[in-house]
Amino acid sequence: MLTADPQFRDSAVKAVHHRFRIVGAGPTGALLALGLAQQGFSVVLHDRLSAELLLNRSRAYAITHSSRRLLLDLDLWPALLDQMEPFRALRLDDCSAHCTTWFQLRDLRPANRTSEAIGWILDHRPLMRLLLERLQASDLVELQLDDALPAEDVLANAGSREWIVAADGPRSTLRRCAEVPFWTHAYQQGCLTVKLRLTGADQHCAYELFRPEGPMAVLPLGEDRYQVVWSAPLQRCRDRAASSTSELLSALDAILPDGVNAVQLLDDPGAFPLELSLAPRLHRGALLLVGEAGHRCHPVGGQGLNLCWRDVSDLLNLTQAMGHGEIAFTSLARRYSRCRRFDLAGVLLSTDLLIRFFSNHNPLLMPFRRLALFLLKRISWIRRFSLSAMTDGPGTLLRPLPK
Ligand SMILES: Cc1cc2nc3c(=O)[nH]c(=O)nc-3n(C[C@H](O)[C@H](O)[C@H](O)COP(=O)(O)OP(=O)(O)OC[C@H]3O[C@@H](n4cnc5c(N)ncnc54)[C@H](O)[C@@H]3O)c2cc1C
């Protein structure tokens, strides 16, 4: 949709006169650069890390249907499909209320059911390798890696037809330098991530366990390999990450669902702080905030990267309209901020509410938690509604899915 429009390709000459300078070649900045180049815009993409370091992150992402559509539009999906592990069921456990419920393929909206998966797990390395290969092959992208540019210089030297995009992650120096208002709240919870081998787990199922100390996601990586994202008070995460392999495996064994056992760690565990943050406006002058430079949420439900990529998708729709002359160059930033508002607020609020509702042992909440999971289990339209909000974003509940 974003690239296959021949009329738009004809207007690419017009687009070349606009330039985008993107700071941050993580999964958000790199994908945006590729999408803009496919629309005919000239792009300079900077990162302070070298290509090798950009690839070197031991993390796996839960990919939702909104991301699938964007990757399809950018012609990346076929090349990634072999690298991803689909999951056809999502198991939700409230470990304090002792309730379990399942989401299955039939709970997806009909338009999503044909792809035969609720979601996919994609490792960081093959994703970044493909993005960097495609960027290097593009005549319209100038890649400046291993190069830390002072944010003041980037902002001061912006050309008159140039947009500056901050895709430089949660500690964005561009955002701070431009003094864009930013709200942030540090969670007491942090999270521990580790890849490991499990026995007894269903290879085509992703697990989300709500525990009093925080949620734990168990994501299938293929065969018996899984990624665990385990939330708990930050110091406890750090202590667990520093504990011996056998201690960590036993701690995991004690809380994994019955019959599932942790047998071997596949990488070094890492402990990370978590925060909820949002720039109420994603622009200031010619500066646009994209991805975690503009917002961050708790990893419950694996929303993070998908939310960042919906920024990319919405921005690309607007730049495409700008290339067609349908919207003015000067109104791009304002429209972008406005169209992202509902989705960002919806995801940030719902992930925060999930944490508050489920990360405790509060006896007063227990009946409501049981009721919520009972309704989810028994009433199919509630399951469909919840799954659609998770996989397509809350914005699509109000309008039909894009084709
Ligand atoms: C523990 C953990 C688990 C997660 N699990 C999931 C999951 O299961 N599913 C999911 O969807 N999301 C998950 N996320 C979130 C996901 O990792 C982020 O949403 C994603 O990395 C954001 O991408 P980004 O490109 O916006 O930022 P980043 O990935 O942070 O990239 C920013 C880039 O900017 C560069 N940069 C920074 N400053 C400068 C500078 N001054 N000059 C030049 N370059 C600069 C950095 O080198 C980096 O390459 C998780 C996050 C954490 C912490």
The ligand as a Tripos MOL2 file, in Angstrom:
@<TRIPOS>MOLECULE
LIG
   53    58     1     0     0
SMALL
NO_CHARGES

@<TRIPOS>ATOM
      1 C1         13.8380   -5.9450   28.2370 C.3       1 LIG1
      2 C2         13.0030   -5.5030   27.0950 C.ar      1 LIG1
      3 C3         12.2030   -6.4250   26.4300 C.ar      1 LIG1
      4 C4         11.4450   -6.0270   25.3510 C.ar      1 LIG1
      5 N1         10.6450   -6.9300   24.7150 N.ar      1 LIG1
      6 C5          9.8930   -6.5370   23.6640 C.ar      1 LIG1
      7 C6          9.0110   -7.4390   22.9660 C.ar      1 LIG1
      8 O1          8.8830   -8.6130   23.3010 O.2       1 LIG1
      9 N2          8.2980   -6.9760   21.9140 N.ar      1 LIG1
     10 C7          8.3930   -5.6930   21.5140 C.ar      1 LIG1
     11 O2          7.7190   -5.3080   20.5580 O.2       1 LIG1
     12 N3          9.2060   -4.8010   22.1390 N.ar      1 LIG1
     13 C8          9.9560   -5.1920   23.2030 C.ar      1 LIG1
     14 N4         10.7670   -4.3050   23.8420 N.ar      1 LIG1
     15 C9         10.8110   -2.9310   23.3740 C.3       1 LIG1
     16 C10        11.7330   -2.7850   22.1750 C.3       1 LIG1
     17 O3         13.0270   -3.2640   22.4560 O.3       1 LIG1
     18 C11        11.8000   -1.3220   21.8260 C.3       1 LIG1
     19 O4         10.4790   -0.9140   21.6000 O.3       1 LIG1
     20 C12        12.6200   -1.0570   20.5660 C.3       1 LIG1
     21 O5         13.9620   -1.4080   20.7440 O.3       1 LIG1
     22 C13        12.5350    0.4440   20.2590 C.3       1 LIG1
     23 O6         13.2180    0.6820   19.0860 O.3       1 LIG1
     24 P1         13.8090    2.1150   18.7690 P.3       1 LIG1
     25 O7         14.4510    1.9620   17.4340 O.co2     1 LIG1
     26 O8         12.7740    3.1690   18.9650 O.co2     1 LIG1
     27 O9         14.9120    2.3970   19.8930 O.3       1 LIG1
     28 P2         16.2740    1.6540   20.1320 P.3       1 LIG1
     29 O10        16.1620    0.2290   19.7920 O.co2     1 LIG1
     30 O11        16.6940    2.0340   21.5160 O.co2     1 LIG1
     31 O12        17.2750    2.3200   19.0690 O.3       1 LIG1
     32 C14        17.8090    3.6220   19.2400 C.3       1 LIG1
     33 C15        19.0590    3.7570   18.3870 C.3       1 LIG1
     34 O13        19.5070    5.1020   18.4870 O.3       1 LIG1
     35 C16        20.9190    5.1010   18.6150 C.3       1 LIG1
     36 N5         21.3060    6.3370   19.2940 N.ar      1 LIG1
     37 C17        21.0090    6.7110   20.5460 C.ar      1 LIG1
     38 N6         21.5300    7.9370   20.7970 N.ar      1 LIG1
     39 C18        22.1640    8.3280   19.6680 C.ar      1 LIG1
     40 C19        22.9010    9.4900   19.2960 C.ar      1 LIG1
     41 N7         23.0680   10.5160   20.1470 N.pl3     1 LIG1
     42 N8         23.4170    9.5660   18.0550 N.ar      1 LIG1
     43 C20        23.2440    8.5360   17.1710 C.ar      1 LIG1
     44 N9         22.5650    7.4100   17.4670 N.ar      1 LIG1
     45 C21        22.0220    7.3050   18.6900 C.ar      1 LIG1
     46 C22        21.2200    3.8470   19.4130 C.3       1 LIG1
     47 O14        22.5540    3.4170   19.1860 O.3       1 LIG1
     48 C23        20.2080    2.8630   18.8580 C.3       1 LIG1
     49 O15        20.7150    2.1400   17.7710 O.3       1 LIG1
     50 C24        11.5060   -4.6710   24.9310 C.ar      1 LIG1
     51 C25        12.3260   -3.7630   25.5950 C.ar      1 LIG1
     52 C26        13.0540   -4.1620   26.6860 C.ar      1 LIG1
     53 C27        13.9280   -3.1560   27.4290 C.3       1 LIG1
@<TRIPOS>BOND
     1     1     2 1
     2     2     3 ar
     3     2    52 ar
     4     3     4 ar
     5     4     5 ar
     6     4    50 ar
     7     5     6 ar
     8     6     7 ar
     9     6    13 1
    10     7     8 2
    11     7     9 ar
    12     9    10 ar
    13    10    11 2
    14    10    12 ar
    15    12    13 ar
    16    13    14 ar
    17    14    15 1
    18    14    50 ar
    19    15    16 1
    20    16    17 1
    21    16    18 1
    22    18    19 1
    23    18    20 1
    24    20    21 1
    25    20    22 1
    26    22    23 1
    27    23    24 1
    28    24    25 2
    29    24    26 1
    30    24    27 1
    31    27    28 1
    32    28    29 2
    33    28    30 1
    34    28    31 1
    35    31    32 1
    36    32    33 1
    37    33    34 1
    38    33    48 1
    39    34    35 1
    40    35    36 1
    41    35    46 1
    42    36    37 ar
    43    36    45 ar
    44    37    38 ar
    45    38    39 ar
    46    39    40 ar
    47    39    45 ar
    48    40    41 1
    49    40    42 ar
    50    42    43 ar
    51    43    44 ar
    52    44    45 ar
    53    46    47 1
    54    46    48 1
    55    48    49 1
    56    50    51 ar
    57    51    52 ar
    58    52    53 1
@<TRIPOS>SUBSTRUCTURE
     1 LIG1         1 GROUP 0 **** ****
